[in-house]
Amino acid sequence: MDKKEQFKTFVRENPEFSEHVNKGDISWQQLYEMYDLYGKDSKVWDKYKKSNSVDFSKIKDTIKNMDVNKLEESINNAKKSLEIISALVGTKANNVVNNPSNPSKASDINKVFGEE
């Protein structure tokens, strides 16, 4: 396969290049010259490839280097924190409802009109 055919295959595999050409960011000639100079595996293409693509090799490396025990410890700490916050919010809500020294709005109105 000659260089032009290889370039066409490369472009078909990376359709985002046509978007850049259509927007006027770069021409087909410039892309071909870059391909000719750098080849298909160069980092020069990162600029033109979609930034939201997922690099599974990076994810795999991250998971491989992850300490499962520390992850579990962090999850347990977060869970405990949420339980404490939930308990505090629940206690505060119960105190507001059940505390006689904190009258409800209805009894406040009754006091204003001397009905209590």
MMTF fields as JSON, N, C-alpha, C and O atoms, coordinates in Angstrom:
{
  "mmtfVersion": "1.0.0",
  "mmtfProducer": "UNKNOWN",
  "numBonds": 463,
  "numAtoms": 464,
  "numGroups": 116,
  "numChains": 1,
  "numModels": 1,
  "chainsPerModel": [1],
  "groupsPerChain": [116],
  "chainIdList": ["A"],
  "bondAtomList": [4, 2, 8, 6, 12, 10, 16, 14, 20, 18, 24, 22, 28, 26, 32, 30, 36, 34, 40, 38, 44, 42, 48, 46, 52, 50, 56, 54, 60, 58, 64, 62, 68, 66, 72, 70, 76, 74, 80, 78, 84, 82, 88, 86, 92, 90, 96, 94, 100, 98, 104, 102, 108, 106, 112, 110, 116, 114, 120, 118, 124, 122, 128, 126, 132, 130, 136, 134, 140, 138, 144, 142, 148, 146, 152, 150, 156, 154, 160, 158, 164, 162, 168, 166, 172, 170, 176, 174, 180, 178, 184, 182, 188, 186, 192, 190, 196, 194, 200, 198, 204, 202, 208, 206, 212, 210, 216, 214, 220, 218, 224, 222, 228, 226, 232, 230, 236, 234, 240, 238, 244, 242, 248, 246, 252, 250, 256, 254, 260, 258, 264, 262, 268, 266, 272, 270, 276, 274, 280, 278, 284, 282, 288, 286, 292, 290, 296, 294, 300, 298, 304, 302, 308, 306, 312, 310, 316, 314, 320, 318, 324, 322, 328, 326, 332, 330, 336, 334, 340, 338, 344, 342, 348, 346, 352, 350, 356, 354, 360, 358, 364, 362, 368, 366, 372, 370, 376, 374, 380, 378, 384, 382, 388, 386, 392, 390, 396, 394, 400, 398, 404, 402, 408, 406, 412, 410, 416, 414, 420, 418, 424, 422, 428, 426, 432, 430, 436, 434, 440, 438, 444, 442, 448, 446, 452, 450, 456, 454, 460, 458],
  "bondOrderList": [1, 1, 1, 1, 1, 1, 1, 1, 1, 1, 1, 1, 1, 1, 1, 1, 1, 1, 1, 1, 1, 1, 1, 1, 1, 1, 1, 1, 1, 1, 1, 1, 1, 1, 1, 1, 1, 1, 1, 1, 1, 1, 1, 1, 1, 1, 1, 1, 1, 1, 1, 1, 1, 1, 1, 1, 1, 1, 1, 1, 1, 1, 1, 1, 1, 1, 1, 1, 1, 1, 1, 1, 1, 1, 1, 1, 1, 1, 1, 1, 1, 1, 1, 1, 1, 1, 1, 1, 1, 1, 1, 1, 1, 1, 1, 1, 1, 1, 1, 1, 1, 1, 1, 1, 1, 1, 1, 1, 1, 1, 1, 1, 1, 1, 1],
  "groupList": [{"groupName": "MET", "atomNameList": ["N", "CA", "C", "O"], "elementList": ["N", "C", "C", "O"], "formalChargeList": [0, 0, 0, 0], "bondAtomList": [1, 0, 2, 1, 3, 2], "bondOrderList": [1, 1, 2], "singleLetterCode": "M", "chemCompType": "L-PEPTIDE LINKING"}, {"groupName": "ASP", "atomNameList": ["N", "CA", "C", "O"], "elementList": ["N", "C", "C", "O"], "formalChargeList": [0, 0, 0, 0], "bondAtomList": [1, 0, 2, 1, 3, 2], "bondOrderList": [1, 1, 2], "singleLetterCode": "D", "chemCompType": "L-PEPTIDE LINKING"}, {"groupName": "LYS", "atomNameList": ["N", "CA", "C", "O"], "elementList": ["N", "C", "C", "O"], "formalChargeList": [0, 0, 0, 0], "bondAtomList": [1, 0, 2, 1, 3, 2], "bondOrderList": [1, 1, 2], "singleLetterCode": "K", "chemCompType": "L-PEPTIDE LINKING"}, {"groupName": "GLU", "atomNameList": ["N", "CA", "C", "O"], "elementList": ["N", "C", "C", "O"], "formalChargeList": [0, 0, 0, 0], "bondAtomList": [1, 0, 2, 1, 3, 2], "bondOrderList": [1, 1, 2], "singleLetterCode": "E", "chemCompType": "L-PEPTIDE LINKING"}, {"groupName": "GLN", "atomNameList": ["N", "CA", "C", "O"], "elementList": ["N", "C", "C", "O"], "formalChargeList": [0, 0, 0, 0], "bondAtomList": [1, 0, 2, 1, 3, 2], "bondOrderList": [1, 1, 2], "singleLetterCode": "Q", "chemCompType": "L-PEPTIDE LINKING"}, {"groupName": "PHE", "atomNameList": ["N", "CA", "C", "O"], "elementList": ["N", "C", "C", "O"], "formalChargeList": [0, 0, 0, 0], "bondAtomList": [1, 0, 2, 1, 3, 2], "bondOrderList": [1, 1, 2], "singleLetterCode": "F", "chemCompType": "L-PEPTIDE LINKING"}, {"groupName": "THR", "atomNameList": ["N", "CA", "C", "O"], "elementList": ["N", "C", "C", "O"], "formalChargeList": [0, 0, 0, 0], "bondAtomList": [1, 0, 2, 1, 3, 2], "bondOrderList": [1, 1, 2], "singleLetterCode": "T", "chemCompType": "L-PEPTIDE LINKING"}, {"groupName": "VAL", "atomNameList": ["N", "CA", "C", "O"], "elementList": ["N", "C", "C", "O"], "formalChargeList": [0, 0, 0, 0], "bondAtomList": [1, 0, 2, 1, 3, 2], "bondOrderList": [1, 1, 2], "singleLetterCode": "V", "chemCompType": "L-PEPTIDE LINKING"}, {"groupName": "ARG", "atomNameList": ["N", "CA", "C", "O"], "elementList": ["N", "C", "C", "O"], "formalChargeList": [0, 0, 0, 0], "bondAtomList": [1, 0, 2, 1, 3, 2], "bondOrderList": [1, 1, 2], "singleLetterCode": "R", "chemCompType": "L-PEPTIDE LINKING"}, {"groupName": "ASN", "atomNameList": ["N", "CA", "C", "O"], "elementList": ["N", "C", "C", "O"], "formalChargeList": [0, 0, 0, 0], "bondAtomList": [1, 0, 2, 1, 3, 2], "bondOrderList": [1, 1, 2], "singleLetterCode": "N", "chemCompType": "L-PEPTIDE LINKING"}, {"groupName": "PRO", "atomNameList": ["N", "CA", "C", "O"], "elementList": ["N", "C", "C", "O"], "formalChargeList": [0, 0, 0, 0], "bondAtomList": [1, 0, 2, 1, 3, 2], "bondOrderList": [1, 1, 2], "singleLetterCode": "P", "chemCompType": "L-PEPTIDE LINKING"}, {"groupName": "SER", "atomNameList": ["N", "CA", "C", "O"], "elementList": ["N", "C", "C", "O"], "formalChargeList": [0, 0, 0, 0], "bondAtomList": [1, 0, 2, 1, 3, 2], "bondOrderList": [1, 1, 2], "singleLetterCode": "S", "chemCompType": "L-PEPTIDE LINKING"}, {"groupName": "HIS", "atomNameList": ["N", "CA", "C", "O"], "elementList": ["N", "C", "C", "O"], "formalChargeList": [0, 0, 0, 0], "bondAtomList": [1, 0, 2, 1, 3, 2], "bondOrderList": [1, 1, 2], "singleLetterCode": "H", "chemCompType": "L-PEPTIDE LINKING"}, {"groupName": "GLY", "atomNameList": ["N", "CA", "C", "O"], "elementList": ["N", "C", "C", "O"], "formalChargeList": [0, 0, 0, 0], "bondAtomList": [1, 0, 2, 1, 3, 2], "bondOrderList": [1, 1, 2], "singleLetterCode": "G", "chemCompType": "PEPTIDE LINKING"}, {"groupName": "ILE", "atomNameList": ["N", "CA", "C", "O"], "elementList": ["N", "C", "C", "O"], "formalChargeList": [0, 0, 0, 0], "bondAtomList": [1, 0, 2, 1, 3, 2], "bondOrderList": [1, 1, 2], "singleLetterCode": "I", "chemCompType": "L-PEPTIDE LINKING"}, {"groupName": "TRP", "atomNameList": ["N", "CA", "C", "O"], "elementList": ["N", "C", "C", "O"], "formalChargeList": [0, 0, 0, 0], "bondAtomList": [1, 0, 2, 1, 3, 2], "bondOrderList": [1, 1, 2], "singleLetterCode": "W", "chemCompType": "L-PEPTIDE LINKING"}, {"groupName": "LEU", "atomNameList": ["N", "CA", "C", "O"], "elementList": ["N", "C", "C", "O"], "formalChargeList": [0, 0, 0, 0], "bondAtomList": [1, 0, 2, 1, 3, 2], "bondOrderList": [1, 1, 2], "singleLetterCode": "L", "chemCompType": "L-PEPTIDE LINKING"}, {"groupName": "TYR", "atomNameList": ["N", "CA", "C", "O"], "elementList": ["N", "C", "C", "O"], "formalChargeList": [0, 0, 0, 0], "bondAtomList": [1, 0, 2, 1, 3, 2], "bondOrderList": [1, 1, 2], "singleLetterCode": "Y", "chemCompType": "L-PEPTIDE LINKING"}, {"groupName": "ALA", "atomNameList": ["N", "CA", "C", "O"], "elementList": ["N", "C", "C", "O"], "formalChargeList": [0, 0, 0, 0], "bondAtomList": [1, 0, 2, 1, 3, 2], "bondOrderList": [1, 1, 2], "singleLetterCode": "A", "chemCompType": "L-PEPTIDE LINKING"}],
  "groupTypeList": [0, 1, 2, 2, 3, 4, 5, 2, 6, 5, 7, 8, 3, 9, 10, 3, 5, 11, 3, 12, 7, 9, 2, 13, 1, 14, 11, 15, 4, 4, 16, 17, 3, 0, 17, 1, 16, 17, 13, 2, 1, 11, 2, 7, 15, 1, 2, 17, 2, 2, 11, 9, 11, 7, 1, 5, 11, 2, 14, 2, 1, 6, 14, 2, 9, 0, 1, 7, 9, 2, 16, 3, 3, 11, 14, 9, 9, 18, 2, 2, 11, 16, 3, 14, 14, 11, 18, 16, 7, 13, 6, 2, 18, 9, 9, 7, 7, 9, 9, 10, 11, 9, 10, 11, 2, 18, 11, 1, 14, 9, 2, 7, 5, 13, 3, 3],
  "groupIdList": [1, 2, 3, 4, 5, 6, 7, 8, 9, 10, 11, 12, 13, 14, 15, 16, 17, 18, 19, 20, 21, 22, 23, 24, 25, 26, 27, 28, 29, 30, 31, 32, 33, 34, 35, 36, 37, 38, 39, 40, 41, 42, 43, 44, 45, 46, 47, 48, 49, 50, 51, 52, 53, 54, 55, 56, 57, 58, 59, 60, 61, 62, 63, 64, 65, 66, 67, 68, 69, 70, 71, 72, 73, 74, 75, 76, 77, 78, 79, 80, 81, 82, 83, 84, 85, 86, 87, 88, 89, 90, 91, 92, 93, 94, 95, 96, 97, 98, 99, 100, 101, 102, 103, 104, 105, 106, 107, 108, 109, 110, 111, 112, 113, 114, 115, 116],
  "secStructList": [7, 7, 2, 2, 2, 2, 2, 2, 2, 2, 2, 2, 2, 7, 6, 2, 2, 2, 2, 2, 2, 2, 2, 6, 1, 1, 7, 2, 2, 2, 2, 2, 2, 2, 2, 2, 2, 2, 7, 6, 6, 7, 4, 4, 4, 4, 4, 6, 1, 7, 6, 6, 7, 7, 7, 2, 2, 2, 2, 2, 2, 2, 2, 2, 6, 7, 7, 2, 2, 2, 2, 2, 2, 2, 2, 2, 2, 2, 2, 2, 2, 2, 2, 2, 2, 2, 2, 2, 2, 2, 2, 2, 2, 2, 2, 2, 2, 2, 7, 6, 6, 1, 7, 7, 2, 2, 2, 2, 2, 2, 2, 2, 6, 6, 7, 7],
  "xCoordList": [0.857, 0.0, 0.905, 1.816, 0.651, 1.491, 1.108, 0.105, 1.908, 1.761, 0.394, -0.219, -0.08, -1.382, -2.521, -3.442, -2.461, -3.491, -3.451, -4.494, -2.254, -2.108, -2.707, -3.377, -2.464, -3.023, -4.553, -5.218, -5.107, -6.56, -7.154, -8.193, -6.492, -6.945, -6.879, -7.79, -5.802, -5.612, -6.735, -7.278, -7.073, -8.128, -9.481, -10.289, -9.736, -11.003, -11.12, -12.217, -10.004, -10.011, -10.16, -10.486, -9.922, -9.999, -10.872, -10.352, -12.179, -13.077, -13.085, -13.553, -12.58, -12.548, -11.624, -11.759, -10.697, -9.819, -10.628, -10.329, -11.644, -12.452, -13.19, -13.414, -13.563, -14.211, -13.267, -13.688, -11.991, -11.007, -10.78, -10.624, -10.763, -10.599, -11.812, -11.661, -13.005, -14.234, -14.326, -14.862, -13.812, -13.815, -12.713, -12.719, -11.77, -10.68, -9.488, -8.603, -9.459, -8.333, -7.048, -5.954, -7.191, -6.045, -6.518, -7.707, -5.591, -5.965, -5.58, -4.798, -6.148, -5.792, -4.309, -3.646, -3.796, -2.383, -1.499, -0.516, -1.862, -1.09, -1.159, -0.158, -2.335, -2.473, -1.611, -0.954, -1.62, -0.818, 0.674, 1.419, 1.1, 2.519, 2.909, 3.999, 2.02, 2.296, 2.37, 3.224, 1.469, 1.462, 2.77, 3.366, 3.2, 4.43, 5.644, 6.557, 5.651, 6.774, 6.788, 7.813, 5.62, 5.562, 5.03, 5.316, 4.275, 3.655, 2.356, 1.948, 1.708, 0.376, 0.387, -0.639, 1.513, 1.546, 2.109, 2.379, 2.288, 2.877, 1.861, 0.651, 2.389, 1.532, 1.004, 0.129, 1.526, 1.067, -0.424, -1.09, -0.938, -2.338, -3.276, -4.476, -2.767, -3.613, -4.424, -5.561, -3.829, -4.485, -5.75, -6.704, -5.752, -6.851, -7.835, -8.93, -7.445, -8.351, -9.279, -8.957, -10.421, -11.403, -10.839, -10.254, -11.027, -10.502, -11.335, -10.861, -12.564, -13.41, -13.295, -14.068, -12.329, -12.148, -11.508, -10.744, -11.82, -11.346, -10.068, -10.013, -9.048, -7.796, -7.816, -7.491, -8.207, -8.37, -7.045, -7.026, -5.948, -4.653, -4.335, -3.758, -4.709, -4.491, -5.389, -4.966, -6.624, -7.551, -7.03, -7.044, -6.574, -6.041, -4.837, -4.728, -3.93, -2.76, -3.167, -2.585, -4.158, -4.627, -5.197, -4.903, -6.011, -6.606, -5.528, -5.575, -4.565, -3.496, -2.67, -2.217, -2.479, -1.662, -2.467, -1.911, -3.761, -4.621, -4.427, -4.344, -4.359, -4.286, -5.715, -6.395, -6.16, -7.543, -7.866, -8.979, -6.923, -7.161, -7.392, -8.273, -6.599, -6.793, -8.119, -8.801, -8.471, -9.751, -10.91, -11.842, -10.842, -11.892, -11.956, -13.04, -10.807, -10.752, -11.387, -12.133, -11.096, -11.672, -13.182, -13.907, -13.646, -15.099, -15.768, -16.834, -15.166, -15.733, -15.75, -16.715, -14.684, -14.651, -15.744, -16.397, -15.939, -16.996, -18.364, -19.237, -18.55, -19.818, -20.096, -21.214, -19.07, -19.231, -19.574, -20.424, -18.91, -19.183, -20.621, -21.29, -21.091, -22.477, -23.467, -24.51, -23.144, -24.009, -24.076, -25.148, -22.933, -22.893, -23.713, -24.501, -23.53, -24.276, -25.763, -26.574, -26.125, -27.524, -28.108, -29.236, -27.342, -27.814, -27.983, -28.951, -27.046, -27.146, -28.345, -29.066, -28.557, -29.694, -30.992, -31.939, -31.045, -32.235, -32.494, -33.646, -31.467, -31.601, -32.083, -32.957, -31.543, -31.937, -33.41, -34.148, -33.842, -35.236, -36.165, -37.231, -35.766, -36.602, -36.688, -37.756, -35.611, -35.618, -36.545, -37.24, -36.572, -37.437, -38.902, -39.724, -39.226, -40.613, -41.069, -42.182, -40.234, -40.652, -40.319, -40.728, -39.622, -39.187, -40.293, -40.63, -40.856, -41.931, -41.458, -42.268, -40.194, -39.697, -39.559, -39.233, -39.808, -39.753, -41.157, -41.436, -42.049, -43.435, -43.582, -42.774, -44.64, -44.917, -45.501, -45.809, -45.652, -46.185, -47.624, -48.034, -48.382, -49.788, -49.879, -50.697, -49.061, -49.129, -48.588, -49.021, -47.657, -47.174, -48.327, -48.466, -49.14, -50.272, -51.273, -51.833, -51.488, -52.416, -51.924, -52.734, -50.625, -50.069, -50.3, -50.61, -50.148, -50.309, -51.735, -51.955, -52.688, -54.075, -54.588, -55.789, -53.701, -54.066, -54.988, -55.792, -54.9, -55.774, -55.128, -55.698, -53.978, -53.351, -53.283, -52.782],
  "yCoordList": [-1.177, 0.0, 1.242, 1.348, 2.173, 3.367, 4.358, 4.179, 5.387, 6.359, 7.057, 7.284, 7.394, 8.069, 7.162, 7.621, 5.914, 4.979, 4.794, 4.685, 4.759, 4.644, 5.872, 5.756, 7.051, 8.286, 8.262, 8.656, 7.809, 7.73, 6.793, 7.087, 5.679, 4.743, 5.397, 5.25, 6.112, 6.816, 7.839, 7.948, 8.573, 9.581, 8.913, 9.411, 7.802, 7.077, 6.587, 6.546, 6.22, 5.746, 6.895, 6.676, 8.114, 9.3, 10.365, 11.361, 10.168, 11.081, 12.509, 13.429, 12.697, 14.05, 14.983, 16.203, 14.431, 15.268, 16.048, 17.213, 15.426, 16.124, 17.309, 18.322, 17.18, 18.305, 19.498, 20.634, 19.25, 20.331, 20.958, 22.174, 20.14, 20.66, 21.495, 22.574, 21.016, 21.745, 23.071, 24.042, 23.125, 24.371, 25.329, 26.505, 24.822, 25.675, 25.721, 26.562, 24.833, 24.787, 24.335, 24.78, 23.457, 22.857, 22.353, 22.104, 22.208, 21.703, 20.236, 19.72, 19.564, 18.165, 18.055, 17.097, 19.033, 19.014, 19.077, 18.346, 19.959, 20.065, 18.767, 18.32, 18.172, 16.893, 15.818, 15.038, 15.782, 14.775, 14.986, 14.03, 16.251, 16.546, 16.131, 15.602, 16.371, 15.946, 14.431, 13.874, 13.764, 12.302, 11.79, 10.838, 12.423, 12.033, 12.241, 11.416, 13.336, 13.648, 12.801, 12.234, 12.728, 12.138, 10.711, 9.983, 10.308, 8.986, 9.016, 10.055, 7.862, 7.819, 7.73, 7.992, 7.368, 7.155, 8.334, 8.204, 9.459, 10.629, 11.319, 11.239, 11.989, 12.752, 14.028, 14.69, 14.377, 15.567, 15.464, 16.485, 14.268, 14.05, 14.272, 14.46, 14.255, 14.429, 15.721, 15.78, 16.741, 18.045, 17.949, 18.698, 17.039, 16.939, 15.818, 15.766, 14.94, 13.855, 14.354, 15.299, 13.72, 14.159, 14.036, 13.017, 15.092, 15.104, 14.256, 13.886, 13.944, 13.165, 11.662, 10.88, 11.267, 9.835, 9.227, 9.888, 7.993, 7.31, 6.541, 5.768, 6.772, 6.04, 4.881, 5.043, 3.716, 2.56, 2.09, 1.486, 2.355, 1.944, 2.739, 2.198, 4.028, 4.843, 4.365, 4.305, 4.028, 3.521, 2.2, 1.971, 1.345, 0.047, 0.224, -0.463, 1.148, 1.407, 1.955, 1.588, 2.825, 3.387, 2.307, 2.263, 1.439, 0.349, -0.618, -1.121, -0.87, -1.793, -1.279, -2.062, 0.04, 0.642, 1.001, 1.536, 0.715, 1.087, 0.126, -1.09, 0.704, -0.091, -0.355, 0.557, -1.578, -1.943, -1.709, -1.298, -1.96, -1.76, -0.28, 0.059, 0.593, 2.031, 2.501, 3.342, 1.959, 2.318, 1.906, 2.68, 0.688, 0.2, 1.051, 1.36, 1.421, 2.264, 3.632, 4.152, 4.204, 5.501, 5.42, 6.316, 4.35, 4.168, 4.012, 4.584, 3.252, 3.077, 4.388, 4.678, 5.19, 6.488, 7.413, 8.119, 7.406, 8.232, 7.764, 8.582, 6.455, 5.895, 6.307, 6.699, 6.217, 6.615, 8.099, 8.491, 8.917, 10.352, 10.641, 11.461, 9.974, 10.163, 9.699, 10.324, 8.607, 8.122, 9.13, 9.37, 9.723, 10.724, 11.944, 12.449, 12.421, 13.592, 13.289, 14.123, 12.107, 11.714, 11.659, 12.097, 11.125, 11.044, 12.438, 12.696, 13.337, 14.701, 15.435, 16.123, 15.295, 15.95, 15.366, 16.107, 14.061, 13.423, 13.859, 14.097, 13.969, 14.412, 15.847, 16.177, 16.693, 18.097, 18.204, 18.997, 17.429, 17.471, 16.992, 17.569, 15.941, 15.443, 16.47, 16.638, 17.156, 18.167, 19.32, 19.839, 19.722, 20.823, 20.424, 21.217, 19.213, 18.757, 18.46, 18.823, 17.815, 17.317, 18.24, 17.94, 19.312, 20.169, 21.171, 22.027, 21.068, 21.986, 23.429, 24.347, 23.652, 25.018, 25.682, 26.866, 24.92, 25.444, 25.325, 24.379, 26.278, 26.144, 26.208, 26.802, 25.576, 25.591, 26.939, 27.759, 27.169, 28.441, 28.654, 29.779, 27.572, 27.708, 28.223, 29.098, 27.703, 28.164, 29.578, 30.311, 29.994, 31.376, 32.327, 33.385, 31.945, 32.794, 32.885, 33.946, 31.741, 31.739, 32.651, 33.325, 32.695, 33.564, 35.034, 35.845, 35.366, 36.754, 37.224, 38.365, 36.343, 36.721, 36.378, 36.48, 35.971, 35.692, 34.503, 34.489, 33.516, 32.375, 31.16, 30.072, 31.293, 30.106, 30.186, 29.266],
  "zCoordList": [0.0, 0.0, 0.0, 0.821, -0.917, -0.981, 0.118, 0.809, 0.268, 1.352, 1.309, 2.352, 0.112, -0.008, 0.46, 1.136, 0.112, 0.546, 2.059, 2.704, 2.62, 4.072, 4.748, 5.774, 4.171, 4.717, 4.654, 5.612, 3.544, 3.409, 4.46, 5.051, 4.682, 5.71, 7.09, 7.905, 7.335, 8.608, 8.821, 9.921, 7.786, 7.89, 8.116, 8.9, 7.446, 7.651, 9.092, 9.649, 9.687, 11.077, 12.068, 13.235, 11.603, 12.463, 11.798, 11.294, 11.793, 11.072, 11.629, 10.959, 12.826, 13.398, 12.608, 12.701, 11.84, 11.019, 9.993, 9.731, 9.411, 8.412, 9.035, 8.373, 10.303, 10.998, 11.068, 10.852, 11.369, 11.444, 10.068, 9.958, 9.032, 7.675, 7.293, 6.72, 7.601, 7.264, 8.005, 7.47, 9.226, 9.998, 9.545, 9.909, 8.751, 8.275, 9.219, 9.062, 10.185, 11.124, 10.433, 10.782, 9.464, 8.782, 7.413, 7.214, 6.49, 5.158, 5.043, 5.841, 4.024, 3.773, 3.439, 3.836, 2.713, 2.344, 3.589, 3.702, 4.519, 5.769, 6.564, 7.124, 6.609, 7.322, 6.675, 7.364, 5.351, 4.652, 4.909, 5.121, 4.888, 5.145, 6.565, 6.784, 7.524, 8.904, 8.977, 9.668, 8.259, 8.242, 7.642, 8.147, 6.577, 5.902, 6.814, 6.832, 7.566, 8.464, 9.737, 10.115, 10.389, 11.729, 11.782, 12.733, 10.793, 10.843, 11.618, 12.137, 11.692, 12.305, 13.829, 14.458, 14.44, 15.884, 16.671, 17.865, 16.033, 16.687, 17.599, 17.392, 18.598, 19.516, 18.864, 19.422, 17.695, 16.986, 16.647, 16.48, 16.546, 16.197, 17.377, 17.174, 18.592, 19.774, 19.705, 20.173, 19.122, 18.996, 18.139, 18.349, 17.189, 16.234, 16.549, 15.989, 17.429, 17.816, 18.903, 19.623, 19.018, 20.009, 21.409, 21.778, 22.178, 23.538, 24.483, 25.558, 24.103, 25.002, 24.774, 25.327, 23.957, 23.754, 24.999, 25.702, 25.254, 26.448, 26.124, 25.168, 26.939, 26.769, 27.769, 28.945, 27.268, 28.144, 28.731, 29.804, 28.049, 28.602, 29.864, 30.806, 29.891, 31.104, 32.233, 33.387, 31.9, 32.918, 33.476, 34.685, 32.578, 32.984, 33.91, 34.926, 33.562, 34.397, 35.762, 36.783, 35.776, 37.045, 37.942, 39.136, 37.37, 38.149, 38.618, 39.74, 37.751, 38.1, 39.284, 40.118, 39.35, 40.405, 41.649, 42.608, 41.649, 42.754, 43.934, 43.761, 45.125, 46.342, 46.813, 47.285, 46.688, 46.985, 48.459, 48.791, 49.327, 50.759, 51.08, 51.87, 50.465, 50.698, 50.113, 50.697, 48.973, 48.355, 49.262, 49.482, 49.781, 50.682, 51.95, 52.443, 52.465, 53.664, 53.383, 54.213, 52.233, 51.867, 51.719, 52.152, 51.111, 50.944, 52.302, 52.532, 53.198, 54.54, 55.312, 56.02, 55.181, 55.853, 55.32, 56.089, 54.007, 53.42, 53.9, 54.194, 53.978, 54.432, 55.879, 56.212, 56.738, 58.147, 58.255, 59.054, 57.448, 57.463, 57.071, 57.7, 56.041, 55.617, 56.681, 56.875, 57.369, 58.443, 59.583, 60.138, 59.935, 61.011, 60.622, 61.423, 59.39, 58.925, 58.907, 59.311, 58.444, 58.412, 59.821, 60.052, 60.748, 62.133, 62.73, 63.446, 62.438, 62.969, 62.385, 63.108, 61.108, 60.468, 61.015, 61.28, 61.186, 61.739, 63.169, 63.532, 63.988, 65.371, 65.415, 66.217, 64.584, 64.535, 64.138, 64.723, 63.165, 62.72, 63.829, 64.039, 64.539, 65.651, 66.76, 67.349, 67.064, 68.117, 67.759, 68.633, 66.528, 66.116, 66.246, 66.704, 65.85, 65.886, 67.315, 67.695, 68.096, 69.413, 70.58, 71.702, 70.39, 71.486, 71.834, 71.017, 73.038, 73.419, 73.573, 73.45, 73.834, 73.964, 72.6, 72.504, 71.562, 70.202, 69.609, 68.872, 69.922, 69.51, 67.992, 67.279, 67.546, 66.114, 65.722, 66.587, 64.45, 63.946, 64.4, 64.686, 64.462, 64.879, 66.304, 66.586, 67.208, 68.596, 68.719, 69.608, 67.863, 67.867, 67.534, 68.148, 66.569, 66.188, 67.334, 67.607, 68.004, 69.132, 70.238, 70.874, 70.491, 71.534, 71.182, 72.054, 69.915, 69.491, 69.766, 70.174, 69.54, 69.725, 71.113, 71.364, 72.027, 73.388, 73.564, 74.496, 72.707, 72.757, 73.388, 73.315, 73.998, 74.552, 76.044, 76.69]
}
